[in-house]
Amino acid sequence: MQERSSVAELASTLKRELNRYSPGGKLPSSRALVERYRVSPVTVSRALAQLAAEGLVVTRPGAGAFRAQPRTDATPPGDTSWQEVALSADAATEPVPRAVDASGVLATLAAPPPGVVEFNSGYLHSSLQPERAMAAALARAGRRPGAWGRPPTDGLPELREWFARGLGDTTGAADVLITAGGQSALTTALRALAPPGAPVLVESPTYPGMLAIARAAGLRPVPVPVDAEGVRTELLAAAFQATGARVLVCQPLFQNPTGAVLSAERRPEVLRIARAAGAFVVEDDFARRLAHEDAGPLPGPLAADDHEGVVVHVSSLTKATSPSLRVGMLAARGPVLERLRAIQVVDNFFVPRPLQEAALELVGSPAWNRHLRTVAAELKARRDTATAALLLDLPELALPYIPSGGYHLWLRLPDGTDEAALFSAALRAGVAVAPGRPYFCAEPPAAYLRLSFAGVAGPAEIAEGVRRLRTACDEVLG
């Protein structure tokens, strides 16, 4: 059983048994709970912490856990309605409202209830994460002299050099900034490149987290459609001309959510069109280390073909390792690098040195390449299992493109399908999926859903998830 499910089940069991103890009464010791319920000490600790957070138990270091005293009537909450006025005071003068819609991001971050098949995850399942290698890397990093001191604000030179090696001869370590993951890097890039109220061109559909970043910064996302060969360059040129935008955000490799790869013919066109418009291209290279075993040779980053400082490159180790290894990078050349550096320092000071040291230990170990080979094979196997199950059990859901990298499939629903109703029906059937609407910044051309095959335990769970999705579709589609 997954650790998260074990914690939830133990917490539920202990909650039911609390009435056996008087207020202030001591619960069995952690060792006794481990033996009684045959769970790990970590599971017991987390279950008790969950009950403590709910105010049901009180934990005292060295003494144990005790049933909490009944709550007395709380003081009535104060009137906070004044905040509505304060938060909207600048709405009349702001060119674009800065209200943040995090629903699309939360759809991939929220853990579904125990027993629900997690087709909405944005990260690798724990069985695919290099947990032992990361633990060993962190242990070695913690013993390095100075590992707990303040790092250089730009990041450790060796880590910057490692990232730069993947960007060809045009980029060196001096052009790289270490960031707290890819989301932080994208936030810094958009704040540096566009003032509030400015348009920013985005692929359509695209990653909801990036749309949330843009809107939170007061920017106006403008969609440019994507097909199987990536962003459509004839529409890109027209969008730059019509809007006067100075930024394009794109994912040339295994685009989220379509899985498309920017074709060899369009790659130089994107750079040429952006340069002619006097614009930057923010390249989100999030999935390079998630290529499938049958992907073949990968095209290099756009940054490797950029000789005029058009590309601001974003990459991260997080997707290929663990949600908690939040180590990423920004790379740029020319005056824009100083602006990126200034925003990065003001927002974060620096990425914690132990995390950088651990990342450096990990990517420099023999376990790193073994891990990437394992992930490549596992993602291909899971993709094949998912596509076969969908074609057999859900032929009415169109799968226009089968990707050779990334961790998800982009499915078009039958015309007229209510995405929200299908999402709710899927949860009732025991499977969590991501509706397609948050991936569009304007009116979507059709109804879609994104199905992730990386966050589940394996082929058996994929098959069961598709079976449950069939049940949901029968309820909604009739």
VOPAGU-2260 file (C-alpha; in pm, 1 decimal, decimal comma):
REM VOPAGU-2260
SITE   aa  ch    i         X         Y         Z
SITE  MET   A    0       0,0       0,0       0,0
SITE  GLN   A    1     121,9     351,8     -73,7
SITE  GLU   A    2     249,2     546,2     229,2
SITE  ARG   A    3      -6,8     823,3     177,9
SITE  SER   A    4    -295,6     573,2     184,6
SITE  SER   A    5    -153,5     403,7     496,2
SITE  VAL   A    6    -131,9     736,4     679,6
SITE  ALA   A    7    -489,8     829,8     592,2
SITE  GLU   A    8    -624,8     490,0     695,0
SITE  LEU   A    9    -437,0     486,7    1026,6
SITE  ALA   A   10    -545,4     843,8    1105,4
SITE  SER   A   11    -907,1     746,8    1035,7
SITE  THR   A   12    -879,0     441,2    1260,7
SITE  LEU   A   13    -722,6     635,8    1547,5
SITE  LYS   A   14    -985,5     906,8    1513,6
SITE  ARG   A   15   -1261,6     647,7    1560,2
SITE  GLU   A   16   -1090,6     510,0    1870,7
SITE  LEU   A   17   -1034,0     844,2    2044,9
SITE  ASN   A   18   -1360,6     809,9    2238,2
SITE  ARG   A   19   -1199,7     526,4    2431,8
SITE  TYR   A   20    -976,6     783,0    2601,0
SITE  SER   A   21   -1078,7    1060,9    2833,5
SITE  PRO   A   22    -961,6    1416,5    2755,1
SITE  GLY   A   23    -595,5    1432,9    2846,8
SITE  GLY   A   24    -570,2    1054,0    2838,1
SITE  LYS   A   25    -255,2     906,0    2689,4
SITE  LEU   A   26    -271,7     709,6    2363,6
SITE  PRO   A   27     -63,2     393,5    2313,6
SITE  SER   A   28     303,1     451,6    2241,4
SITE  SER   A   29     426,4     480,4    1884,6
SITE  ARG   A   30     593,5     140,1    1918,3
SITE  ALA   A   31     266,1     -14,8    2031,7
SITE  LEU   A   32      80,3     141,8    1737,8
SITE  VAL   A   33     345,1      10,9    1495,6
SITE  GLU   A   34     300,8    -342,4    1626,7
SITE  ARG   A   35     -79,5    -325,8    1651,9
SITE  TYR   A   36    -145,0    -193,6    1300,7
SITE  ARG   A   37     163,2    -337,8    1127,8
SITE  VAL   A   38     271,6      -5,4     979,5
SITE  SER   A   39     601,0     179,6     977,2
SITE  PRO   A   40     707,9     427,9    1247,5
SITE  VAL   A   41     693,2     700,3     982,0
SITE  THR   A   42     328,2     617,0     912,0
SITE  VAL   A   43     245,0     638,0    1284,0
SITE  SER   A   44     426,8     969,0    1319,3
SITE  ARG   A   45     247,3    1121,6    1020,9
SITE  ALA   A   46     -94,3     993,1    1130,0
SITE  LEU   A   47     -50,3    1143,6    1477,2
SITE  ALA   A   48      69,0    1469,3    1321,2
SITE  GLN   A   49    -246,6    1477,9    1109,0
SITE  LEU   A   50    -465,1    1433,6    1418,6
SITE  ALA   A   51    -264,8    1700,3    1600,4
SITE  ALA   A   52    -318,5    1940,0    1310,5
SITE  GLU   A   53    -693,5    1876,6    1341,8
SITE  GLY   A   54    -676,7    1957,6    1713,9
SITE  LEU   A   55    -776,4    1604,3    1818,7
SITE  VAL   A   56    -454,6    1503,0    1993,4
SITE  VAL   A   57    -163,9    1678,2    2160,2
SITE  THR   A   58     188,2    1541,1    2117,2
SITE  ARG   A   59     453,7    1604,0    2378,9
SITE  PRO   A   60     812,5    1516,2    2289,1
SITE  GLY   A   61     938,6    1239,4    2515,7
SITE  ALA   A   62     597,0    1184,9    2673,7
SITE  GLY   A   63     374,6    1063,8    2389,1
SITE  ALA   A   64      38,2    1158,2    2239,3
SITE  PHE   A   65    -269,3    1255,2    2442,2
SITE  ARG   A   66    -632,6    1314,5    2356,1
SITE  ALA   A   67    -688,5    1688,6    2333,5
SITE  GLN   A   68    -918,9    1873,8    2571,1
SITE  PRO   A   69   -1259,8    1961,8    2423,4
SITE  ARG   A   70   -1255,1    2293,0    2245,2
SITE  THR   A   71   -1426,4    2580,9    2416,7
SITE  ASP   A   72   -1643,8    2816,8    2215,9
SITE  ALA   A   73   -1412,1    3009,5    1992,8
SITE  THR   A   74   -1414,0    3384,3    1970,7
SITE  PRO   A   75   -1631,4    3489,7    1675,8
SITE  PRO   A   76   -1415,2    3577,0    1376,8
SITE  GLY   A   77   -1368,9    3942,1    1299,6
SITE  ASP   A   78   -1521,6    4113,5    1000,9
SITE  THR   A   79   -1277,3    4084,4     709,2
SITE  SER   A   80   -1510,0    4218,8     440,7
SITE  TRP   A   81   -1298,9    4537,6     426,2
SITE  GLN   A   82   -1035,8    4331,9     242,2
SITE  GLU   A   83   -1257,9    4305,6     -65,5
SITE  VAL   A   84   -1233,3    4682,3    -102,3
SITE  ALA   A   85    -860,4    4694,7     -31,1
SITE  LEU   A   86    -773,5    4415,2    -273,9
SITE  SER   A   87    -978,6    4565,8    -555,3
SITE  ALA   A   88    -879,6    4928,6    -497,7
SITE  ASP   A   89    -637,0    4932,8    -789,4
SITE  ALA   A   90    -859,5    4736,5   -1027,2
SITE  ALA   A   91    -972,8    5050,0   -1208,1
SITE  THR   A   92    -616,9    5153,7   -1289,8
SITE  GLU   A   93    -460,5    4813,3   -1353,8
SITE  PRO   A   94    -453,9    4722,5   -1725,8
SITE  VAL   A   95    -502,1    4353,5   -1640,6
SITE  PRO   A   96    -644,7    4224,0   -1310,2
SITE  ARG   A   97    -382,4    4032,6   -1108,5
SITE  ALA   A   98    -622,0    3786,4    -945,1
SITE  VAL   A   99    -456,2    3443,8    -944,5
SITE  ASP   A  100    -647,3    3137,4   -1063,5
SITE  ALA   A  101    -451,3    2838,0    -933,6
SITE  SER   A  102    -714,6    2577,1   -1020,9
SITE  GLY   A  103    -518,7    2438,0   -1314,6
SITE  VAL   A  104    -205,6    2401,4   -1101,7
SITE  LEU   A  105    -389,2    2252,8    -805,6
SITE  ALA   A  106    -541,7    1990,1   -1035,1
SITE  THR   A  107    -195,2    1836,5   -1072,5
SITE  LEU   A  108     -76,0    1903,6    -716,5
SITE  ALA   A  109    -378,3    1798,7    -511,9
SITE  ALA   A  110    -359,7    1442,8    -381,3
SITE  PRO   A  111    -685,8    1256,0    -451,2
SITE  PRO   A  112    -853,4    1053,6    -175,7
SITE  PRO   A  113    -710,3     709,6     -95,6
SITE  GLY   A  114    -808,2     446,7    -351,1
SITE  VAL   A  115    -851,3     694,6    -637,7
SITE  VAL   A  116    -636,9     623,9    -945,2
SITE  GLU   A  117    -417,5     929,8    -992,0
SITE  PHE   A  118    -431,1    1013,2   -1364,0
SITE  ASN   A  119    -394,9    1384,8   -1284,5
SITE  SER   A  120     -41,6    1384,9   -1141,1
SITE  GLY   A  121     233,2    1606,7   -1277,3
SITE  TYR   A  122     515,6    1401,6   -1124,5
SITE  LEU   A  123     666,2    1054,7   -1130,5
SITE  HIS   A  124     519,6     788,4    -904,4
SITE  SER   A  125     733,1     718,7    -599,8
SITE  SER   A  126     836,4     384,2    -750,8
SITE  LEU   A  127     996,5     574,5   -1041,5
SITE  GLN   A  128    1177,8     830,4    -826,6
SITE  PRO   A  129    1547,0     765,2    -751,2
SITE  GLU   A  130    1485,4     773,0    -377,1
SITE  ARG   A  131    1793,4     575,1    -273,7
SITE  ALA   A  132    2020,1     771,7    -505,0
SITE  MET   A  133    1876,8    1101,4    -380,3
SITE  ALA   A  134    1913,5     995,7     -17,6
SITE  ALA   A  135    2275,4     894,5     -77,3
SITE  ALA   A  136    2343,6    1219,4    -264,3
SITE  LEU   A  137    2192,0    1425,7      17,3
SITE  ALA   A  138    2396,4    1238,4     277,0
SITE  ARG   A  139    2719,5    1295,5      84,0
SITE  ALA   A  140    2628,9    1659,2      22,3
SITE  GLY   A  141    2562,0    1719,2     390,9
SITE  ARG   A  142    2914,9    1607,5     477,6
SITE  ARG   A  143    3086,9    1838,2     230,5
SITE  PRO   A  144    3291,5    2116,5     390,6
SITE  GLY   A  145    3085,9    2435,0     383,9
SITE  ALA   A  146    2773,1    2252,9     263,6
SITE  TRP   A  147    2553,3    2446,4     506,1
SITE  GLY   A  148    2702,4    2785,5     432,5
SITE  ARG   A  149    2571,6    3055,1     202,2
SITE  PRO   A  150    2609,4    2963,9    -166,7
SITE  PRO   A  151    2692,4    3205,4    -449,6
SITE  THR   A  152    2376,6    3393,8    -543,9
SITE  ASP   A  153    2395,7    3266,0    -902,8
SITE  GLY   A  154    2435,9    2906,5    -784,3
SITE  LEU   A  155    2723,8    2664,3    -739,1
SITE  PRO   A  156    2970,4    2703,5   -1030,1
SITE  GLU   A  157    2992,1    2327,0   -1085,1
SITE  LEU   A  158    2613,8    2292,5   -1107,9
SITE  ARG   A  159    2588,6    2587,9   -1343,9
SITE  GLU   A  160    2856,9    2428,2   -1559,4
SITE  TRP   A  161    2667,5    2097,3   -1565,4
SITE  PHE   A  162    2349,2    2267,7   -1685,9
SITE  ALA   A  163    2540,9    2476,5   -1942,5
SITE  ARG   A  164    2690,1    2165,4   -2104,3
SITE  GLY   A  165    2343,3    2070,6   -2228,1
SITE  LEU   A  166    2303,1    2398,4   -2417,5
SITE  GLY   A  167    2580,6    2368,8   -2675,4
SITE  ASP   A  168    2864,6    2606,6   -2749,1
SITE  THR   A  169    2653,0    2922,9   -2730,9
SITE  THR   A  170    2607,3    2910,3   -2351,0
SITE  GLY   A  171    2858,1    2888,3   -2067,5
SITE  ALA   A  172    2833,9    2858,8   -1691,1
SITE  ALA   A  173    2844,9    3238,8   -1659,4
SITE  ASP   A  174    2512,6    3254,8   -1849,5
SITE  VAL   A  175    2330,7    3022,1   -1606,0
SITE  LEU   A  176    2138,1    3102,6   -1286,5
SITE  ILE   A  177    2026,7    2826,7   -1049,3
SITE  THR   A  178    1660,1    2857,0    -949,7
SITE  ALA   A  179    1420,4    2686,2    -709,4
SITE  GLY   A  180    1266,7    2469,9    -980,9
SITE  GLY   A  181    1114,0    2542,9   -1320,1
SITE  GLN   A  182     808,6    2728,5   -1190,8
SITE  SER   A  183    1030,8    2979,3   -1012,8
SITE  ALA   A  184    1242,0    3019,9   -1326,5
SITE  LEU   A  185     936,0    3090,6   -1542,2
SITE  THR   A  186     809,2    3343,3   -1288,5
SITE  THR   A  187    1141,7    3527,0   -1293,0
SITE  ALA   A  188    1157,6    3521,2   -1672,7
SITE  LEU   A  189     811,1    3667,0   -1729,9
SITE  ARG   A  190     858,9    3937,7   -1467,3
SITE  ALA   A  191    1189,0    4033,7   -1628,3
SITE  LEU   A  192    1072,6    4039,5   -1988,1
SITE  ALA   A  193     727,8    4202,1   -1985,4
SITE  PRO   A  194     571,5    4488,1   -1785,4
SITE  PRO   A  195     221,9    4457,3   -1634,6
SITE  GLY   A  196     -44,8    4492,4   -1898,7
SITE  ALA   A  197     174,9    4367,2   -2181,7
SITE  PRO   A  198      70,2    4081,2   -2410,1
SITE  VAL   A  199     266,1    3756,5   -2400,6
SITE  LEU   A  200     228,2    3492,3   -2670,0
SITE  VAL   A  201     165,1    3139,1   -2544,9
SITE  GLU   A  202     105,6    2807,4   -2713,1
SITE  SER   A  203    -255,2    2692,6   -2723,9
SITE  PRO   A  204    -313,4    2468,8   -2538,8
SITE  THR   A  205     -37,7    2515,8   -2282,9
SITE  TYR   A  206      70,3    2450,7   -1923,4
SITE  PRO   A  207    -182,5    2607,7   -1679,4
SITE  GLY   A  208      93,3    2694,4   -1431,9
SITE  MET   A  209     249,9    2925,6   -1686,0
SITE  LEU   A  210     -84,1    3093,7   -1756,7
SITE  ALA   A  211    -125,7    3147,2   -1382,5
SITE  ILE   A  212     220,3    3305,6   -1363,0
SITE  ALA   A  213     141,6    3541,1   -1650,7
SITE  ARG   A  214    -189,9    3652,7   -1509,2
SITE  ALA   A  215     -48,1    3698,1   -1160,1
SITE  ALA   A  216     208,6    3935,0   -1314,3
SITE  GLY   A  217     -69,2    4132,2   -1485,5
SITE  LEU   A  218      21,4    4006,8   -1834,3
SITE  ARG   A  219    -224,7    3925,5   -2114,0
SITE  PRO   A  220    -172,4    3571,9   -2253,3
SITE  VAL   A  221    -243,3    3558,5   -2627,0
SITE  PRO   A  222    -290,5    3208,6   -2776,9
SITE  VAL   A  223     -99,9    3073,3   -3077,0
SITE  PRO   A  224    -231,1    2729,9   -3182,8
SITE  VAL   A  225     -14,9    2416,1   -3171,0
SITE  ASP   A  226     -36,2    2112,1   -3397,6
SITE  ALA   A  227     162,6    1787,2   -3418,5
SITE  GLU   A  228     472,5    1982,4   -3532,9
SITE  GLY   A  229     462,0    2237,6   -3253,3
SITE  VAL   A  230     364,2    2602,1   -3257,3
SITE  ARG   A  231     223,4    2709,9   -3595,0
SITE  THR   A  232     477,7    2958,5   -3722,5
SITE  GLU   A  233     252,9    3124,5   -3981,6
SITE  LEU   A  234      14,5    3217,8   -3699,5
SITE  LEU   A  235     305,0    3314,1   -3472,8
SITE  ALA   A  236     423,2    3584,8   -3710,4
SITE  ALA   A  237      70,2    3722,1   -3737,5
SITE  ALA   A  238      29,8    3722,0   -3359,6
SITE  PHE   A  239     349,8    3920,2   -3306,6
SITE  GLN   A  240     239,7    4174,1   -3567,3
SITE  ALA   A  241    -116,5    4207,6   -3434,9
SITE  THR   A  242     -30,7    4237,7   -3065,4
SITE  GLY   A  243     313,3    4397,4   -3052,6
SITE  ALA   A  244     413,8    4127,6   -2803,8
SITE  ARG   A  245     780,1    4100,8   -2708,1
SITE  VAL   A  246     769,7    3753,8   -2548,8
SITE  LEU   A  247     677,6    3403,4   -2664,0
SITE  VAL   A  248     667,3    3116,8   -2413,3
SITE  CYS   A  249     695,9    2774,8   -2572,3
SITE  GLN   A  250     780,8    2411,1   -2499,7
SITE  PRO   A  251     954,7    2283,3   -2814,5
SITE  LEU   A  252    1011,3    1930,6   -2678,8
SITE  PHE   A  253     718,7    1707,6   -2569,7
SITE  GLN   A  254     486,4    2002,3   -2525,9
SITE  ASN   A  255     246,2    2003,1   -2232,7
SITE  PRO   A  256     -27,2    1891,9   -2287,2
SITE  THR   A  257     -13,7    1774,0   -2651,6
SITE  GLY   A  258     326,3    1599,8   -2640,1
SITE  ALA   A  259     423,1    1760,7   -2973,7
SITE  VAL   A  260     784,7    1822,0   -3076,3
SITE  LEU   A  261     870,3    2138,1   -3270,0
SITE  SER   A  262     967,7    2021,1   -3617,5
SITE  ALA   A  263    1310,3    2077,6   -3771,6
SITE  GLU   A  264    1153,8    2309,0   -4031,2
SITE  ARG   A  265     984,6    2529,6   -3772,1
SITE  ARG   A  266    1274,3    2560,0   -3526,8
SITE  PRO   A  267    1470,4    2824,1   -3723,5
SITE  GLU   A  268    1144,3    2995,2   -3816,2
SITE  VAL   A  269    1052,2    3050,3   -3451,1
SITE  LEU   A  270    1389,4    3216,4   -3385,6
SITE  ARG   A  271    1373,8    3421,4   -3705,5
SITE  ILE   A  272    1018,6    3544,5   -3640,6
SITE  ALA   A  273    1095,9    3637,4   -3279,6
SITE  ARG   A  274    1415,6    3819,4   -3376,2
SITE  ALA   A  275    1230,8    4014,8   -3646,7
SITE  ALA   A  276     971,6    4118,5   -3387,6
SITE  GLY   A  277    1242,3    4222,9   -3139,1
SITE  ALA   A  278    1105,4    3959,7   -2900,5
SITE  PHE   A  279    1237,7    3698,5   -2658,4
SITE  VAL   A  280    1154,8    3328,8   -2666,8
SITE  VAL   A  281    1120,0    3169,0   -2323,8
SITE  GLU   A  282    1202,5    2803,2   -2387,4
SITE  ASP   A  283    1055,1    2576,1   -2121,2
SITE  ASP   A  284    1256,9    2256,8   -2169,0
SITE  PHE   A  285    1082,0    2071,0   -1886,2
SITE  ALA   A  286    1063,9    1721,9   -2040,4
SITE  ARG   A  287    1408,5    1660,8   -2194,2
SITE  ARG   A  288    1491,4    1400,0   -1929,2
SITE  LEU   A  289    1153,0    1230,2   -1976,4
SITE  ALA   A  290    1215,2    1092,8   -2326,4
SITE  HIS   A  291    1073,0     746,1   -2386,2
SITE  GLU   A  292    1289,6     450,2   -2477,6
SITE  ASP   A  293    1176,6     466,2   -2841,8
SITE  ALA   A  294    1218,2     843,5   -2880,8
SITE  GLY   A  295    1535,9     826,5   -3088,6
SITE  PRO   A  296    1786,8    1114,2   -3102,2
SITE  LEU   A  297    1640,5    1430,0   -2950,9
SITE  PRO   A  298    1669,5    1773,2   -3111,4
SITE  GLY   A  299    1885,1    2008,4   -2910,2
SITE  PRO   A  300    1737,7    2300,8   -2718,5
SITE  LEU   A  301    1645,8    2610,3   -2918,0
SITE  ALA   A  302    1906,9    2788,7   -2707,5
SITE  ALA   A  303    2179,0    2583,0   -2879,7
SITE  ASP   A  304    2079,8    2735,9   -3216,8
SITE  ASP   A  305    2046,6    3089,8   -3082,7
SITE  HIS   A  306    2340,5    3321,3   -3156,3
SITE  GLU   A  307    2171,8    3655,4   -3088,3
SITE  GLY   A  308    2038,7    3620,3   -2733,5
SITE  VAL   A  309    1676,7    3561,7   -2835,6
SITE  VAL   A  310    1620,7    3257,1   -2613,6
SITE  VAL   A  311    1579,7    3257,2   -2236,6
SITE  HIS   A  312    1612,2    2890,1   -2149,5
SITE  VAL   A  313    1438,0    2721,9   -1853,8
SITE  SER   A  314    1509,1    2370,1   -1733,5
SITE  SER   A  315    1470,2    2168,2   -1414,0
SITE  LEU   A  316    1565,1    1843,1   -1244,6
SITE  THR   A  317    1232,2    1817,2   -1064,7
SITE  LYS   A  318    1019,0    1633,8   -1322,7
SITE  ALA   A  319    1276,7    1359,5   -1369,3
SITE  THR   A  320    1343,2    1305,6    -998,4
SITE  SER   A  321    1105,6    1418,0    -723,6
SITE  PRO   A  322     860,3    1703,7    -657,5
SITE  SER   A  323    1080,5    1803,2    -364,1
SITE  LEU   A  324    1408,1    1829,0    -555,6
SITE  ARG   A  325    1329,3    2182,4    -663,0
SITE  VAL   A  326    1644,9    2269,4    -851,9
SITE  GLY   A  327    1620,2    2438,0   -1190,3
SITE  MET   A  328    1797,6    2692,3   -1405,4
SITE  LEU   A  329    1767,0    3001,0   -1622,3
SITE  ALA   A  330    2009,8    3065,0   -1905,7
SITE  ALA   A  331    2035,4    3384,9   -2109,0
SITE  ARG   A  332    2293,7    3604,1   -2277,4
SITE  GLY   A  333    2327,2    3979,0   -2299,5
SITE  PRO   A  334    2181,1    4259,2   -2083,7
SITE  VAL   A  335    1870,4    4054,8   -2000,9
SITE  LEU   A  336    2081,5    3826,3   -1782,0
SITE  GLU   A  337    2145,0    4105,7   -1532,8
SITE  ARG   A  338    1773,4    4178,0   -1505,3
SITE  LEU   A  339    1699,2    3809,4   -1451,1
SITE  ARG   A  340    1972,2    3792,8   -1187,0
SITE  ALA   A  341    1838,5    4097,0   -1002,2
SITE  ILE   A  342    1482,6    3960,7    -982,6
SITE  GLN   A  343    1608,1    3618,4    -879,2
SITE  VAL   A  344    1814,1    3762,9    -594,0
SITE  VAL   A  345    1538,3    3994,2    -469,2
SITE  ASP   A  346    1277,6    3716,3    -471,3
SITE  ASN   A  347    1478,9    3425,3    -331,7
SITE  PHE   A  348    1829,0    3537,2    -230,0
SITE  PHE   A  349    1955,7    3193,7    -339,6
SITE  VAL   A  350    1863,6    2826,1    -363,0
SITE  PRO   A  351    1963,5    2644,1     -40,1
SITE  ARG   A  352    2318,0    2516,4     -71,6
SITE  PRO   A  353    2249,1    2162,7      62,5
SITE  LEU   A  354    1990,6    2115,1    -213,2
SITE  GLN   A  355    2233,6    2234,8    -480,4
SITE  GLU   A  356    2510,5    2014,2    -340,8
SITE  ALA   A  357    2276,2    1715,0    -338,2
SITE  ALA   A  358    2170,2    1781,5    -698,1
SITE  LEU   A  359    2534,1    1801,0    -801,5
SITE  GLU   A  360    2609,9    1474,3    -622,2
SITE  LEU   A  361    2311,5    1306,1    -787,3
SITE  VAL   A  362    2382,7    1403,8   -1148,7
SITE  GLY   A  363    2750,7    1319,5   -1103,3
SITE  SER   A  364    2685,7     967,4    -974,3
SITE  PRO   A  365    2662,8     644,5   -1180,6
SITE  ALA   A  366    2306,4     609,7   -1051,1
SITE  TRP   A  367    2193,5     912,5   -1255,5
SITE  ASN   A  368    2221,7     760,4   -1601,6
SITE  ARG   A  369    2081,9     430,3   -1474,7
SITE  HIS   A  370    1782,2     620,0   -1340,1
SITE  LEU   A  371    1722,8     799,7   -1671,5
SITE  ARG   A  372    1735,2     468,0   -1860,2
SITE  THR   A  373    1487,4     314,6   -1617,1
SITE  VAL   A  374    1249,5     608,9   -1649,8
SITE  ALA   A  375    1272,2     598,7   -2030,9
SITE  ALA   A  376    1177,2     230,8   -2036,4
SITE  GLU   A  377     902,4     263,7   -1775,3
SITE  LEU   A  378     739,7     567,1   -1936,7
SITE  LYS   A  379     729,7     390,8   -2274,7
SITE  ALA   A  380     573,7      80,9   -2119,3
SITE  ARG   A  381     313,0     286,2   -1935,0
SITE  ARG   A  382     235,9     495,9   -2242,8
SITE  ASP   A  383     182,5     179,6   -2446,6
SITE  THR   A  384     -38,6      27,7   -2177,3
SITE  ALA   A  385    -246,9     344,5   -2151,8
SITE  THR   A  386    -290,7     391,7   -2526,6
SITE  ALA   A  387    -384,6      25,9   -2579,2
SITE  ALA   A  388    -640,0      38,3   -2296,7
SITE  LEU   A  389    -789,8     363,6   -2425,7
SITE  LEU   A  390    -818,6     238,8   -2784,4
SITE  LEU   A  391    -986,2     -80,1   -2664,9
SITE  ASP   A  392   -1217,3      50,2   -2390,9
SITE  LEU   A  393   -1271,8     417,5   -2484,1
SITE  PRO   A  394   -1255,1     444,2   -2864,4
SITE  GLU   A  395   -1480,9     751,1   -2859,9
SITE  LEU   A  396   -1202,0     951,9   -2693,9
SITE  ALA   A  397    -977,3    1065,4   -2978,9
SITE  LEU   A  398    -601,2    1039,3   -2928,9
SITE  PRO   A  399    -464,7    1250,9   -3215,2
SITE  TYR   A  400     -98,3    1221,2   -3114,6
SITE  ILE   A  401      97,2     955,1   -2927,0
SITE  PRO   A  402     404,4    1124,7   -2778,5
SITE  SER   A  403     753,0     976,5   -2751,2
SITE  GLY   A  404     831,9    1170,8   -2435,4
SITE  GLY   A  405     666,8    1327,7   -2133,4
SITE  TYR   A  406     417,6    1167,4   -1900,6
SITE  HIS   A  407      68,1    1231,5   -2034,1
SITE  LEU   A  408    -182,7    1182,1   -2317,3
SITE  TRP   A  409    -408,3    1457,1   -2455,5
SITE  LEU   A  410    -754,9    1322,5   -2535,6
SITE  ARG   A  411   -1026,5    1497,3   -2732,9
SITE  LEU   A  412   -1374,3    1431,5   -2599,4
SITE  PRO   A  413   -1680,8    1387,7   -2821,9
SITE  ASP   A  414   -1841,3    1712,8   -2933,4
SITE  GLY   A  415   -2076,7    1853,1   -2674,9
SITE  THR   A  416   -1919,2    1673,3   -2378,6
SITE  ASP   A  417   -1945,3    1857,5   -2048,0
SITE  GLU   A  418   -1585,6    1849,0   -1917,0
SITE  ALA   A  419   -1684,2    1941,8   -1563,4
SITE  ALA   A  420   -1950,8    1671,7   -1550,2
SITE  LEU   A  421   -1704,5    1408,6   -1674,8
SITE  PHE   A  422   -1443,5    1521,3   -1422,6
SITE  SER   A  423   -1694,2    1483,5   -1137,6
SITE  ALA   A  424   -1820,5    1149,3   -1265,6
SITE  ALA   A  425   -1463,8    1022,7   -1291,9
SITE  LEU   A  426   -1396,9    1108,3    -927,1
SITE  ARG   A  427   -1713,5     925,5    -826,1
SITE  ALA   A  428   -1589,3     625,6   -1023,3
SITE  GLY   A  429   -1253,1     640,8    -844,9
SITE  VAL   A  430   -1023,4     802,4   -1101,2
SITE  ALA   A  431    -881,9    1158,6   -1111,0
SITE  VAL   A  432    -818,0    1323,5   -1448,1
SITE  ALA   A  433    -731,3    1679,1   -1553,7
SITE  PRO   A  434    -999,1    1865,7   -1753,9
SITE  GLY   A  435    -875,4    2044,1   -2063,5
SITE  ARG   A  436   -1028,3    2390,1   -2009,7
SITE  PRO   A  437    -747,2    2528,2   -1784,4
SITE  TYR   A  438    -494,5    2460,9   -2063,4
SITE  PHE   A  439    -649,0    2729,0   -2285,4
SITE  CYS   A  440    -622,6    3103,9   -2226,2
SITE  ALA   A  441    -913,4    3173,0   -2463,3
SITE  GLU   A  442   -1214,1    2975,8   -2582,8
SITE  PRO   A  443   -1111,0    2612,6   -2642,5
SITE  PRO   A  444   -1190,5    2460,3   -2982,5
SITE  ALA   A  445   -1325,5    2142,6   -2820,2
SITE  ALA   A  446   -1348,6    1954,2   -2492,6
SITE  TYR   A  447   -1035,9    1768,7   -2378,9
SITE  LEU   A  448    -885,4    1589,1   -2084,3
SITE  ARG   A  449    -525,8    1514,6   -1993,6
SITE  LEU   A  450    -438,7    1171,0   -1864,5
SITE  SER   A  451    -105,2    1122,0   -1688,2
SITE  PHE   A  452      44,2     773,2   -1683,4
SITE  ALA   A  453     350,1     859,4   -1471,9
SITE  GLY   A  454     189,2     909,7   -1131,8
SITE  VAL   A  455      36,8     562,0   -1099,5
SITE  ALA   A  456     188,9     243,5    -958,6
SITE  GLY   A  457     210,0      48,2   -1284,7
SITE  PRO   A  458      26,0    -120,2   -1575,8
SITE  ALA   A  459    -238,8    -285,4   -1357,9
SITE  GLU   A  460    -340,5      48,6   -1208,9
SITE  ILE   A  461    -348,3     207,3   -1554,3
SITE  ALA   A  462    -586,4     -63,1   -1679,3
SITE  GLU   A  463    -805,8     -21,7   -1371,8
SITE  GLY   A  464    -807,6     356,9   -1413,5
SITE  VAL   A  465    -922,1     330,1   -1775,6
SITE  ARG   A  466   -1194,4      85,4   -1669,9
SITE  ARG   A  467   -1318,9     338,2   -1413,1
SITE  LEU   A  468   -1302,9     615,6   -1671,5
SITE  ARG   A  469   -1522,3     398,1   -1895,8
SITE  THR   A  470   -1779,2     393,0   -1615,7
SITE  ALA   A  471   -1766,8     772,9   -1591,1
SITE  CYS   A  472   -1803,6     814,8   -1966,8
SITE  ASP   A  473   -2104,3     582,7   -1969,4
SITE  GLU   A  474   -2264,9     804,7   -1705,2
SITE  VAL   A  475   -2196,8    1134,5   -1885,3
SITE  LEU   A  476   -2197,6    1041,1   -2251,7
SITE  GLY   A  477   -2482,1     791,5   -2229,9
